[in-house]
């Protein structure tokens, strides 16, 4: 076997031009397939990240029935036992308490229905970087009576500036009237328009006072140490908390996003399949050219006594070497580009950006650095190269030595 490997390797470089042409076809196939899949999965990861960081978290704990009827009357009393359970779970990186409801925001003659979110400033910032999104003003400090943070779109609509007063009016806990005046402490800008134009943030004590719900929470949003831990964490929490609580994954709370990803992924797989077909023809054509150029070489080797199966094995080894070299070179050379696109995503503009905004997504195309992408696409292209080698192997088993030498 060692001798066959040496022969196969030396055969590759007897005709460098032919080898490099075949290698280039495999290399381009790997680069294109990895780039397409990485950008596609990167966009999905960004969509999911926006959803979980700015709204539900990967998991969310709330009182049973809250998700079907999201009123403040289904809030629950802050529970020291629940906090202790979450802190002790090694798979939970962050638990974020919130009290969320709705109110009518008013400023002079301008009014708008909005979502009001009472937050723990430090934990909310750790989850979604809210403090870094401020374009004016200051982030919350500890304590209460700190005013309100609002999006720039909402501020423009209500014609409010820093230091102005925002009036909130709604229904509080168990039918109480929720009314309050809050100074505009800060104005933020998120890349998602729905957040900029439809939500205000209060410090948690202020929100509890506004809605007449002292020490009440509507949910606890959880961020596991990795998305892979989410399902196992959910099962453990359900077992520990009992029937009075619900622990829902983000897929259940955002079914529309799941459906969007599934639909787009199906289209992406079809496009990837078309690419594979094009790649297969490209690789096959170069392998076919290589086989046709070497007909007399094959015939002479068989004529001097080499077994056909040994010759076929050498050709298969040549294909293996070319395939592995192409896959490795493609994976190594495409990674720096993927890393650059991961750190500095492509920013979308125009109609495409508008479509992303309407869907509640940040208009960027980051690349995914999941090593599984490179492994999967590399193995797929390597398999295509092996399948392309079936023709030379078939030809070696059937060609006529005298006729080939005479031709």
Secondary structure as GFF3:
##gff-version 3
##sequence-region A 1 407
A	DSSP	alpha_helix	2	14	.	.	.	ID=ss1
A	DSSP	alpha_helix	16	51	.	.	.	ID=ss2
A	DSSP	pi_helix	52	56	.	.	.	ID=ss3
A	DSSP	beta_strand	59	63	.	.	.	ID=ss4
A	DSSP	three_ten_helix	72	74	.	.	.	ID=ss5
A	DSSP	beta_strand	76	77	.	.	.	ID=ss6
A	DSSP	alpha_helix	80	88	.	.	.	ID=ss7
A	DSSP	beta_strand	92	107	.	.	.	ID=ss8
A	DSSP	beta_strand	110	119	.	.	.	ID=ss9
A	DSSP	alpha_helix	121	128	.	.	.	ID=ss10
A	DSSP	three_ten_helix	130	133	.	.	.	ID=ss11
A	DSSP	beta_strand	134	137	.	.	.	ID=ss12
A	DSSP	beta_strand	148	151	.	.	.	ID=ss13
A	DSSP	alpha_helix	152	158	.	.	.	ID=ss14
A	DSSP	beta_strand	165	171	.	.	.	ID=ss15
A	DSSP	three_ten_helix	173	175	.	.	.	ID=ss16
A	DSSP	beta_strand	177	188	.	.	.	ID=ss17
A	DSSP	alpha_helix	193	198	.	.	.	ID=ss18
A	DSSP	beta_strand	199	203	.	.	.	ID=ss19
A	DSSP	alpha_helix	204	210	.	.	.	ID=ss20
A	DSSP	beta_strand	216	217	.	.	.	ID=ss21
A	DSSP	beta_strand	219	224	.	.	.	ID=ss22
A	DSSP	three_ten_helix	227	229	.	.	.	ID=ss23
A	DSSP	alpha_helix	230	241	.	.	.	ID=ss24
A	DSSP	beta_strand	245	249	.	.	.	ID=ss25
A	DSSP	alpha_helix	250	253	.	.	.	ID=ss26
A	DSSP	alpha_helix	255	293	.	.	.	ID=ss27
A	DSSP	alpha_helix	295	303	.	.	.	ID=ss28
A	DSSP	alpha_helix	308	343	.	.	.	ID=ss29
A	DSSP	beta_strand	346	347	.	.	.	ID=ss30
A	DSSP	alpha_helix	350	358	.	.	.	ID=ss31
A	DSSP	beta_strand	364	365	.	.	.	ID=ss32
A	DSSP	alpha_helix	371	388	.	.	.	ID=ss33
A	DSSP	alpha_helix	390	398	.	.	.	ID=ss34
A	DSSP	alpha_helix	401	406	.	.	.	ID=ss35
###
